[in-house]
């Protein structure tokens, strides 16, 4: 049974970053099925526009480049205009770029790029969206972290550090934004079978598969229910929390 068949989000207005493919595209599909209005954003403009067209009248696409603060503000404002407001934000957009490299092989340029997109970009999107979320009085933010930050995945240092920062940011944002009725939580998916993980060596896939309590590959659909629940009005007393969605690879 799909998450959208059990969780209803009628009337919710959701911006999803990094929505052209992978987990973000999965979120967008599930949100539409659950009755939400959705604005997809990405830098993969053709793919994002095509997906929004496929999803129908309740989906729109706006370009947002997390490296460009003007693009972020313009994209968030445009998203809110499309939907007549904004209840929810899924901070999903991220890059890896450090996969397969140890700390000696990483360059400062790579480190800065990963941090600028995954951490600074997420902060800027959240800052731009906060007035709209506060105005709704039922704002929800879900930050997409990673369980790599929970077990210290090797040869992925910049990405792991950025996701650890995102987890810490979630707690601080929850403290700051609670006064406006905004709940801020994070999910930590495990290694999920999407386009962005195709480069990962089979040995790492095997490590996850063998280490999970539920021993099968993790698919984008496995992450949807937790995300949709945290966007619902019923989740309004849950904030500052991290939910690992990884089939029991990490239990905390």
Secondary structure, 3 states (H helix, E strand, C coil): CCHHHCCCCCCCEEEEECCCCHHHHHHHHHHHHCCCEEEEEECCHHHHHHHHHHHCCCEEEEECCCCCHHHHHHHHHHHHHHHCCCCEEEECCCCCCCCCECCCCCCHHHHHHHHHHHHHHHHHHHHHHHHHHHHHCCCEEEEECCCHHHHCCCCEHHHHHHHHHHHHHHHHHHHHHHHHCCEEEEEEECCECCHHHCCCCHHHHHHHHHHCCCCCCECCHHHHHHHHHHHCHHHCCCCCCEEEECCCCCCC
